[in-house]
């Protein structure tokens, strides 16, 4: 049966008869107990760790994505209880697995570290955080001898956010390189070093195994991508489970990262009013009027702004309402060119609401991520990542820990192994490694990394 195929693992391992968990519950247990998941507590979300203990890390972000995704799942179960999509909705264990797993591959210093590692791997297959997630789950985690966390096929399909290989979507015109014109400092060209959204070519065998239940026609359509002359190519499709997780990720990014930015003074009231006008959030304001008629005597937009920029309690209240609103407006689309329901169905934000979420995300990107304060720290992180990578790659035996060096030798001296080692570091681990290698302070063999 097709359902049985989706619960298979590459190793062939099957759960014990007395195990009352579903196969997807087992996947969830494995990610919760994985080293990669624990390390997310020490990795940057948007704002750099160490500035405050208030805002979100990759770990808290992943927890929130999982919670929002399961909220969407509950909503879809109610909304489509008598529709053809209902039997194909994922289990809770699977949805939580995807939420907890989706950012495992992100390196230290967030997308800045991702750009740095893509530059370092420019002649060795590149680097991309989502692709690294699949690599961790299918090869690097230690729940099996050769298959990483050995997730079920459906769970691996759910974390495959971009179903095309690096080599397929890579635009040679955007090959990572150093910036021209600098004389004293070597600076990578950060725009050209942004990787395409993809899986890594090293995981093609895994991806082929994931696609086994699909017809050749479905597979061909699923991996299709759009060529773009001045950018990397862009995939067109996501699986059903992945689309639910992806919408949840967008909500967390647009709303929860906004909460952090307001709390830390990175987005002020004037900037919010300029970007999120009452016209932009008209559908949301109408929903508030309908749901809370007792509050409609006053200007609803003014009340929203006052709550967001008031005290922490009122802001949390406003943020909670926004999250609920977006969850309530997720729907399921059907793409009838596909025969398999895991490809035919796709979760999406209601068109009348998608504009508000997009505006929130754009505001966070423009006013926070691209701000000078954040970019200074991102640049510093990138510089440290490149420096540590180049030192280790210059003499792996001298600079790699013994277990990582053993993997490097067993892997045929592949630079990918060094990349795996650095990508798995927390921000603090990378900074301590950099300091140990480059700081004038002599240090000691007893200093703990």
N, C-alpha and C positions, 0 to 999 in steps of 0.2 A: 504494500500500500504506500501511496505517496506520503501520507502522514508519518509513517514509520521512517521513511527516508530522511525527513526533516529532523528527526530526533536521533539520527545516527551520529557517531563521532568518528573521526579519522582513524583513531587507534582501534576501533571495533569494541571498545570497552562498553559493558552494559552494567546497569545498576544491579545491586543485590536484591533478591526477591523480598527481603524483609525491609527494604528501604521505602518508606511511605512517601517520599518526595517525588515530584515529577522530574523529568530530565531537565526541565528548565529551572526548577528549583535548585538542582545540583549545579547548574551553570552559575546561578546567583551566589550560591555558597562559595564557589571557587573564586569568583571575582572579589567578594568581600574579604576573603582570607589571603588574597594575593599580595605580594610585595609591591607590585606596580600600583595597586589601588591605595595602599598605605602611603606611598610616596607622594600621592597627589596633595597631601596636606602640606607639603613643602614646596609646591610649585605655584608660580604666578598665574592668576586668572587674568586680570587686566592691570591692577595696581601691584607694585612690587612688595613682596613680603618684607616685614621689618619696619615699615612705616607706621603700622597700626595693627592691633589685634582685632579690629572690628570687621573689616571687609572680607570679601569672599576669596577663598583659595580655589584651586582646581577641585579639591575634595568637596568642599561645601557646595560648589557649583554643580558637581556631579550628583550629589544627594538631592539637590533641588530639581535638577532635570528629571531624575527618576520619579520624584514625587509628582511633578507636573505631568509627566508622561502617563503615570497610572491614573491621575485625575482625568486626563483626556480619554483613556481607555474606558473608565467608568461612564463618562459622558457618551461615548460612542456605543457602548453596550445598551444604554437606555434609548438612544436616538434611533438605532438600527436593529432593535431586538427582533423585528419581523422581516428583515431585509436579507438578501443573499450574502451580504458581506459578513453577517454576524458569526457564522461558524468559523470564519477565518481570522477573527480578531485574536490577538496574542494573549497568552496567559499572563497573569500578574508577574510571575517569576521571571518570564522572558522580558517583560517590559522593564522591570527593575534591573535586570542584567544589562540591558542595553544602556539605560541611564547611567549606571555605575561605570560601565566600560568605555563609553564613547570618547573619553579624553585620555585614556591610559597612555597613548603614544605621544602626547605633547611633551616636549623637552623642557629643561629649565628655562626660565624667562619667556615663557609663552611663545607667541608667534615670532618674537624677535629671535629666540633661540632656534626656532624652526628655520628661519631664513638663514641663520648662521650655519646650521648643519647642512642645509641644502648647498650652500657655497662650498663647505668642506668636502661634500660628496659629489661635487660637480663632474668629476670624471669616473665616478664609481656607482652610478645609478640614482643619485639624488636622495633627497629626504623629504618626507611629508608626514605631518603628525597623524593624520587619519590612517595613512598607510602603515605607520609604525604601530598603531593600535592593533591592526590585524596581525602584524608580525609578532607582537607580544603574545597575543592570545593563541596563535597557531604554532609558535615555535619557542618563544623565550621563557614563558612562565614554566614552573616546575611541577606541574601536576601529572605529567607523563614524561616518558623518556624522550620522545621525539616530536610531540605534538602540542607543546605548550600547555595551556589550560584545557586543551582538548574539549572545547565547547561543542555543542550540538551544531549540526549544519545550519539550522534556522537561526540560531543565535549569531553565528559568524556572518550569515547573510545580512542580519540586522545591523551589524557594526560596519559592514562594507558600504560606507557612505558614498563613495565615488567609484563605480564599477568599471574603471578603465585603468590600464597600466600606465606607469610614469612615462615610459618610452612612447606610448601611443598619443598622449595628450601634450607632451613637452614640445614647446616651440623653440627651435634652435636660435631664433633671433633674440631670445631672452635667456641665453646661457649665463649662469652666474659668473661674475668677474669682479675685479677691483675697479674702484672709481678712477677715472683719469683726472690728471691735474693736481693731485696731491703730491707734495715733495717730502714731507717729514713723516706723515702718518699713513700707514696702509689702511684704507677704508674700503670695505666691500660695497659694491653697488647694490643697495638694498632693494631697489625696484626690480632689477634684473635677477636678483637672487630669490625672489618669491617663488616657491614651488607651485607646480600645477596641482589641482585637487585630484587625487588618484590613489591607487594602491601601488606598492613597490613591486617592480618586476621580479624580485626575489621570491614573491609569494604567489606567482602565477599558478603553480601546481595546486596550492591551496584553493585559489579562486576557481580553478577548473573543477575541483572536487565539490565546492559549494554549489556550482551550477548544474551538477549531475541531474537533478530531477526536472530541469527545464527542457523544453523542446529546443532544437537548434534555432528555430525561428524566434522563439522568445528570447533566447540568449543573445542572438544577433541584435535584436531591437534594444535589449536592456543595456548592452555595452556601447551603444551608439553614442557619439559625442559630436559637438558642434565646433568646427574649426573657426578660429578667430584670428585675423591677420596680425594684430599687434598685441595679442595676449596668448596665453596657453589655451588649448582647447578645453571645452567644458562639457562634462557629462550631462545627460538629459534626464536620467531616470534614477529613482530610488525604490527599494522594496517597500512593501506596505509597513512592516514593523519599523524599518529605518525612518520612514516618513513621519511616523508618530513621534519617535524620539527627536527627529530633526525640528519639528514644530515646537516641541517642549524646550529644546535647546534655544531656539529663537526667542521664545517667551522669557526664558531665564536671562538671556543676554539683554533683551530690550527693557525688561522691567527691573530685575534684581540688580543688574549692573548700574542701572539708573539710580536705584536706591542708594547704593554705595557712593556714587558720584555726588549726589545731592548732600548726603551726610558729611562728606569730606570737603564740601565747598568747591568741587570741581565744575559743577553746573549750578549756576545761580538762577534766581527767579526770572530775571530779565531774559537770559538766554533761553530758558524753557518757554517763556511766552512767545519769543520770536520764532521758535522752531515748532512748537506744539500749540498752534492756535486753536480757538474754539471750533473753527471749520475743520481742522484736521481730525479732531476727536469728537465730531458731531454725533456719530453713531454711538459712541460710548456715553456721551452726555445724555442722549435720549434714553439709553438703557438705565442710567442712574435715576432719571426722573421717573421712569416706570417702576423700578424696583424699590425706590425710596421716596415715595410721593411726599412724605412729611418733610423732606429736606429740600423740596423743589420750590419752596417759597422764595428762597434766595437764588442768586445767580449760581447755577451748578458749576460752571467753569471756574468762577472765582473760588468757590468752595473747594474744588479739586486742587487748585494751585495753593490755597491756604493750607490744606492738609499736607501736601507734599513738602512744603517749605516751612511747616510749623515744627513742633517737637517730634521726637522719635516715635511716640505713640500714634500720633495722627498720621505721620508718614507711613508707618507700617500698615495702618488701616487702609490708606489709599492704595498702597502697593498690593495688598491682599485682594482688594476689589478689582484692580486691573488684571491680576493673574486669573481670577475667577472669570472675568469677562472674556478674556482670550480663550481660556479652556472651553467656555460655553459656545464659542463660535468656530470650533474646529469641525470640519465636515469630511466626508469621504467622497472622493471622486473615483470614477471608473474609466479606465483606459482600455477600451475594448479591443485594441490591437493585440493585447496579450491574452493568452489562454490560461496561464497559471494565476490563481487568485492572489498569490503573494506579490505578483507584479501588476496585475490588473487593477487592484485597489490601491488608493493612495490617500493619506490624510493631508489636509490643506486648511489653511485659515480662510474663513469666509471672505470673499472678495471685498465686501463693504468694510471689513475690519483690517484687512491686510495692510492697508495704507498707514494706519495708525501705528501698527507694530513696526513697519518699515521705517517710519519717521523717528520712532524711539531709538531703534538700532542705529540709524544714521547719526542721530544726535550724540549718542554715546561714542560712536566711532570718531566723529569729527571733533568733538569738544573734550573728549577724555583720551582716547587711544592716541589720537594724532596731536595732542597738546605737547608743548615743549617739555613740560615736567615729566610726562610719561616717556616721551621719545628719548630724552637724555638717559634715563635709566635703561630703556630698551637697547640703546646703542651701546651702553657700557656692558650690558649682559651679552650682546652679540660679540663684542670684542673679546670678552673673557672666554666665551665658548670656542671661538676660532683659535685663540691662543692655546688653550688647553688641548684641543683636538690636534693641532699641528705639532705640539711637543710630544704628545703620546704617539702619534703616527710616525714621528721621526725615529723613535727607538722604543717600540712596544714592550720589549722584554724589560727595559729599565723602568718604565713608567706605568704599565698596567698592573693591577692586582693579579696575584697568581692565578685565580680562577678565570678571570677575564683573559689573561694571556694564554691559558690552556685552551679556552674556546677559540681564541684567535688562531692558534696553531692548528687545532682540529678543523677549523673552517677554511684552511688553505691560505692563511694570512690575508683574509678579506677585510678591507677597510670597513665593511658593514659591521663587523664585530666591535670595532672601536666606536663607531657611531652608536651602536646599541648601548655601549657602556656609558657614553656621555649623555645620550638621550634619557637614560634612566636616572640620572642624577637629580636630586632636588636642587633648588636655587642655592641653598646654604652649602651643600656638598660641592657644587661647582665653584662657588666663591672660595671655599677653603682650599680646594685643589689649586685654584689659580694663585691664591696667596702663598701657598706652600712652594709653588714653582717659581713665582716671580717676585715675591716680597723680599726686600733687602734683609728683613729680619731672618736670622739663621734658622730658627725653628729647631725641632727635635723629632727624633724617630718615635717619641712617645706621644706626640701630638695626635689626637684622634681626629680622623676625617669624618 
